[in-house]
């Protein structure tokens, strides 16, 4: 087999659906392989950063009061005397216990200290977030299913 014939074979393999071809002529043997890349199978695995736990783990459901008392801050007063209820952990915000259920609270609802306001899912654990104040829900600052950060305001409450 000469160089011209080998080049023709390469062109035929490139134009066909074949990924590999082996040709033998007497003692001469040639194997042609397409350079096909399958990203999932042949890519170099990238290191995945370990999750960062930003608040101490707790055995019982978390409440905003526990988060605030751990920080030593009695609560964040905001516009016109409203109190922010911040997220005590990083996770996904849910307004109700299941997609079909009614939300825990709505705007203009009267709430009492200890009432469950929402759930934040963190690492497949559902953490009930409870109110640490009594008052009226003025605003819900996060959309259902949205990721939240530690300390991000979730609710505005008028005491």
C-alpha positions as CSV (number, residue, x, y, z in Angstrom):
1,X,0.0,0.0,0.0
2,X,1.4,3.4,-0.9
3,X,1.0,6.8,0.7
4,X,-1.7,7.9,-1.8
5,X,-3.8,4.8,-1.0
6,X,-3.5,5.4,2.7
7,X,-4.6,9.0,2.3
8,X,-7.6,7.8,0.3
9,X,-8.5,5.4,3.1
10,X,-8.2,8.2,5.7
11,X,-10.6,10.4,3.6
12,X,-13.1,7.6,3.2
13,X,-13.1,6.9,7.0
14,X,-13.5,10.6,7.8
15,X,-16.5,10.8,5.4
16,X,-18.2,7.7,6.7
17,X,-19.9,6.7,10.0
18,X,-17.1,4.3,10.8
19,X,-15.0,5.1,13.9
20,X,-12.3,2.6,13.2
21,X,-11.0,0.4,10.3
22,X,-8.3,-2.2,10.1
23,X,-6.9,-3.2,6.7
24,X,-4.4,-6.1,6.1
25,X,-2.6,-6.8,2.8
26,X,-0.1,-9.6,3.2
27,X,2.3,-8.6,6.0
28,X,1.1,-5.0,5.9
29,X,-1.5,-4.0,8.5
30,X,-3.0,-0.6,9.1
31,X,-5.6,0.5,11.7
32,X,-7.3,3.9,11.2
33,X,-9.3,5.4,14.0
34,X,-11.3,8.6,14.0
35,X,-10.5,11.1,16.6
36,X,-14.0,11.2,18.1
37,X,-14.6,12.9,21.4
38,X,-17.4,12.0,23.7
39,X,-17.3,14.8,26.3
40,X,-19.0,13.0,29.1
41,X,-16.9,9.9,28.8
42,X,-13.5,11.3,27.8
43,X,-13.4,14.6,29.6
44,X,-11.2,15.2,32.5
45,X,-13.2,15.2,35.7
46,X,-13.2,18.6,37.3
47,X,-12.9,18.8,41.1
48,X,-16.2,19.7,42.8
49,X,-15.9,22.1,45.7
50,X,-17.0,20.7,49.0
51,X,-20.2,22.3,50.4
52,X,-19.5,25.0,52.9
53,X,-21.6,24.8,56.1
54,X,-22.0,28.4,57.2
55,X,-24.0,27.8,60.4
56,X,-23.6,25.2,63.1
57,X,-25.8,22.1,62.6
58,X,-28.7,21.8,65.0
59,X,-30.8,18.8,65.9
60,X,-34.1,20.7,66.2
61,X,-35.8,22.9,63.5
62,X,-34.1,26.3,63.2
63,X,-35.8,29.5,64.1
64,X,-34.8,33.0,63.2
65,X,-34.6,33.7,67.0
66,X,-31.9,31.0,67.4
67,X,-30.0,32.4,64.5
68,X,-30.1,35.9,65.8
69,X,-29.3,35.0,69.4
70,X,-26.2,33.1,68.1
71,X,-25.0,36.3,66.4
72,X,-25.7,38.4,69.5
73,X,-27.9,40.8,67.3
74,X,-31.4,41.3,68.6
75,X,-32.8,41.7,65.1
76,X,-32.4,44.0,62.2
77,X,-34.7,47.0,62.2
78,X,-35.3,48.2,58.7
79,X,-37.5,50.8,56.9
80,X,-40.3,52.4,59.0
81,X,-39.7,50.1,62.0
82,X,-40.1,46.8,60.0
83,X,-38.1,43.8,61.2
84,X,-36.3,41.5,58.7
85,X,-36.4,37.8,59.3
86,X,-33.1,36.6,57.8
87,X,-32.2,33.2,56.5
88,X,-30.2,31.3,59.2
89,X,-28.7,28.9,56.6
90,X,-27.8,28.6,52.9
91,X,-30.4,26.5,51.0
92,X,-33.6,26.5,48.9
93,X,-36.6,28.6,50.1
94,X,-40.0,27.0,50.2
95,X,-43.2,28.8,51.2
96,X,-45.2,25.6,51.9
97,X,-44.6,22.1,53.2
98,X,-45.4,20.5,49.7
99,X,-46.2,21.9,46.2
100,X,-49.9,21.2,46.7
101,X,-50.2,22.7,50.2
102,X,-51.1,26.3,51.1
103,X,-48.2,28.6,52.1
104,X,-47.2,28.8,55.7
105,X,-47.8,32.6,55.6
106,X,-49.0,35.3,53.2
107,X,-48.7,39.0,53.1
108,X,-50.9,40.7,55.7
109,X,-51.1,37.5,57.9
110,X,-50.9,38.0,61.6
111,X,-48.1,35.9,63.1
112,X,-47.0,35.0,66.6
113,X,-43.6,34.2,68.0
114,X,-42.7,30.6,67.1
115,X,-45.0,30.3,64.0
116,X,-43.4,28.5,61.0
117,X,-42.8,30.9,58.2
118,X,-41.1,28.8,55.6
119,X,-38.8,25.8,55.0
120,X,-35.3,26.0,53.8
121,X,-33.9,22.9,52.3
122,X,-30.2,22.4,52.9
123,X,-28.4,19.2,51.9
124,X,-31.7,17.3,51.6
125,X,-32.8,18.3,55.1
126,X,-36.0,20.4,55.5
127,X,-35.5,23.1,58.1
128,X,-38.5,24.9,59.4
129,X,-37.9,28.6,59.9
130,X,-39.9,30.1,62.8
131,X,-40.7,33.7,63.6
132,X,-39.0,35.3,66.5
133,X,-41.5,38.2,66.6
134,X,-45.2,38.8,66.8
135,X,-46.7,41.0,64.1
136,X,-47.9,41.3,60.6
137,X,-46.2,40.0,57.5
138,X,-45.6,43.1,55.3
139,X,-43.5,41.5,52.5
140,X,-42.1,38.1,51.4
141,X,-38.8,39.0,49.8
142,X,-38.0,35.6,48.2
143,X,-39.7,33.6,45.5
144,X,-40.7,29.9,46.2
145,X,-37.9,27.5,45.1
146,X,-35.3,30.3,45.0
147,X,-31.8,29.7,46.5
148,X,-31.0,31.8,49.6
149,X,-27.8,32.8,51.3
150,X,-27.0,33.0,54.9
151,X,-28.3,36.2,56.4
152,X,-30.4,37.1,53.3
153,X,-33.7,38.8,54.3
154,X,-36.7,36.5,53.8
155,X,-39.6,38.4,55.4
156,X,-40.5,41.9,56.5
157,X,-42.6,42.0,59.7
158,X,-44.3,45.0,61.3
159,X,-44.3,44.3,65.1
